[in-house]
Amino acid sequence: MIRILVYWKVPSSLAGLQDSLRNGNFTLFATTDSVFRRANVTDFKGFSPDSLRRILRNYIVTTRYLATDIPTANNTELTTLGGGRVYTTKTAAGAAYNNGIPVTKADISADNGVI
């Protein structure tokens, strides 16, 4: 299973994503803790499983994308597991952004995809 739940310290059983992530090849566009802190989220314990599932599914796409797979372009639209959109930008110099936030680490391998 993608380590998103470990990364954000969310038990997979609490988020209810085990079946969705069991088979496939996924990409997780993980955000930094600072994004959650700006939204006053310090942990996910107060969220219902349905809320967690809706939030987390909007950071996962159902195709494995390495940094080299992202086209050099502005706002390439990708559809998330939750039906939302992620917009990726990669400059000619190789800088990458997801929804306008700089990518600090890429291509972290997981057993069913990449972070």
N, C-alpha and C positions, 0 to 999 in steps of 0.2 A: 504494500500500500504506500502511496506517496506519503512522504514524511511531513506533509503540511500540518497534520494534527499534532505531531510531536514538536514541530517547529514552533507552533503557536501554543503548545502545551494544552491541547484539547484532546481528551480521550476520544478515539474514533467511535466508540459506542455512544458517547454523548452527542456527537454530531450526526450520527446515523448515516455515515457515508461509506460504510464498509462495502455494501453491495455495489454501489455506484463506481467505486474505485478498484474493485477486485480485479477486473479484467480490462485490459486496454492499455493504451500508451498515452499518457497525459502530460500536459505542461502546467505547472503551477507558477503563476505570476505572484509570488509572495511579496507582500509589502513589508515595510520596516515597522518596528514597534512604534516609532514616532507618529506614524499615521494613525494608529489606534489611540495613542495617548492624546493626540489632538481632538479625538472624538470622545475623550474621557473613558476609554475602555482600557482597563489595566489587566483584566483577565476575562475569561468567557464563562465563568461559573454562574453568573446571573442570567444567562441566556437559555431559552428553551431549546431543545434539540431541533425543532423546526426553524427557529431563528438562526441558529448556528449553521444549519444545513444551507439555508438561503444565502447567508453571507459567504460561506466558504466556497459554495458552488460557483460564485461569481469571480473567483480567482483561478479557476481551473478550466483549461480548454481540452478537448478530447483528441487532440493530435499532439504528438511529441515534436516540439520545436527547439532545436539548438539555436544558439545565437547566430550561427552562420545560415540558418534557414530563414531568418527574418529578413525580408527584403530591405534594401537601402531605400527608404521612402518615409514620408510623413504620414502618421496616423493610419497604418495598416489595420483594418478592422478584423478582429477575431471574435467568434461567438463562444461564450463560456458554457460550461456544463449547466449553469443555471439559466441560460437564455439571454444573459446580459452581453455586453460588449466590452472588450479590452482593446485599446488602441496602442499599437506599438510604433515607435519611430526609431529608425537607425540612420545615423548620419553617414556621409561618405568617409568621415574620419573614424567610424566604428563606434561612436557613442550611441548608447541605446537608452530608450525611455519607454516606460509603460504607463499609459494615462498621464503623461507629463512628468512622471517621477523617474529620476535617473536609476538605471540598473546598476547595482553595486557588485553583484555576483551573478554569474550565469553558468548554465550547463552543469549544475550539481545533479549527479546521477541518483536516481531512486529506482526501486525494484520494478516500478511500472510507469516510468516516465522520467521527467527532468524538472528541476526547479530552476 
